[in-house]
Amino acid sequence: MNENDLILHHYDASPFTQKTLRMLGIKAANWFSVETPMIMPKPDLVALTGGYRGTPVLQIGADVYIDNQRIASELETRIPKPSFFKNGEQGLQMAMIKWSDAFFRPGLHMIIALQSKRWPEEFAADRRALFPDINFDTIEKELPYARSQLRAHADLLNTQLQDGRKFLLGDKPTLADIHAFSVPWFTRSTMLEVNELLEDLEQLSAWE
Ligand SMILES: N[C@@H](CCC(=O)N[C@@H](CS)C(=O)NCC(=O)O)C(=O)O
């Protein structure tokens, strides 16, 4: 190994890890993989990051990059071509990170409402501690709202793709696609009912 090698600390079930995997794909980067546990304790990772427990984390030599936003800008600097950004639309694409967090939220609420009672005890306890703002015992009541929010966000993507374009901003994938796709990826792969919920959004599934 050398000091410029990319080392990704991650677990792949995470939709946020999936974003970085797609970034590495667009850049056709070579990288090394370190698989981390999905729940605490994570002594090696926490020692590396100085306390951050999440996934993904990108390490390059002695530098550690946390959060997809930071990882994207580092990859763009180190591997400029092909660029993540369509000319002149960098601000908008970075702003989409916050939108994708809003898209993620109803997916998270749905999976907790539909599945958390069947999760292994240790995993459920870890996630309860991670999301103190979500009441796991009453979230089921929010299910209709969460479904409608997930569908509404997905419909925005379908609308953007209405003219038959291959990617959200044209012929080539950009960071906008990466931030948008992780939620359909995660919700479809974990909850069968999402396929039904999004069934008529044809442009969306073609793009995915
Ligand atoms: N803003 C961060 C969010 C990362 C994130 O929340 N990852 C989740 C996995 S989906 C996580 O770290 N969960 C806790 C854990 O893995 O210990 C990013 O974009 O990288």
The ligand as an SDF file (V2000), in Angstrom:
LIG
                    3D

 20 19  0  0  0  0  0  0  0  0999 V2000
  -24.2000   12.2860    6.7720 N   0  0  0  0  0  0  0  0  0  0  0  0
  -23.5520   10.9980    6.8160 C   0  0  0  0  0  0  0  0  0  0  0  0
  -24.5370    9.9790    7.3260 C   0  0  0  0  0  0  0  0  0  0  0  0
  -23.9530    8.6100    7.4940 C   0  0  0  0  0  0  0  0  0  0  0  0
  -24.9050    7.7100    8.2740 C   0  0  0  0  0  0  0  0  0  0  0  0
  -25.8270    8.1720    8.9460 O   0  0  0  0  0  0  0  0  0  0  0  0
  -24.6780    6.4060    8.2070 N   0  0  0  0  0  0  0  0  0  0  0  0
  -25.4700    5.5030    9.0090 C   0  0  0  0  0  0  0  0  0  0  0  0
  -25.6470    4.1880    8.2940 C   0  0  0  0  0  0  0  0  0  0  0  0
  -26.9760    4.2220    7.1900 S   0  0  0  0  0  0  0  0  0  0  0  0
  -24.7240    5.2110   10.2910 C   0  0  0  0  0  0  0  0  0  0  0  0
  -23.6060    5.6410   10.3990 O   0  0  0  0  0  0  0  0  0  0  0  0
  -25.3240    4.5070   11.2380 N   0  0  0  0  0  0  0  0  0  0  0  0
  -24.7020    4.2040   12.4980 C   0  0  0  0  0  0  0  0  0  0  0  0
  -23.6580    3.1830   12.4370 C   0  0  0  0  0  0  0  0  0  0  0  0
  -23.4220    2.5900   11.3910 O   0  0  0  0  0  0  0  0  0  0  0  0
  -23.0240    2.9400   13.4640 O   0  0  0  0  0  0  0  0  0  0  0  0
  -23.0150   10.6780    5.4210 C   0  0  0  0  0  0  0  0  0  0  0  0
  -23.5930   11.1580    4.4330 O   0  0  0  0  0  0  0  0  0  0  0  0
  -21.9970    9.9990    5.2860 O   0  0  0  0  0  0  0  0  0  0  0  0
  1  2  1  0
  2  3  1  0
  2 18  1  0
  3  4  1  0
  4  5  1  0
  5  6  2  0
  5  7  1  0
  7  8  1  0
  8  9  1  0
  8 11  1  0
  9 10  1  0
 11 12  2  0
 11 13  1  0
 13 14  1  0
 14 15  1  0
 15 16  2  0
 15 17  1  0
 18 19  2  0
 18 20  1  0
M  END
$$$$
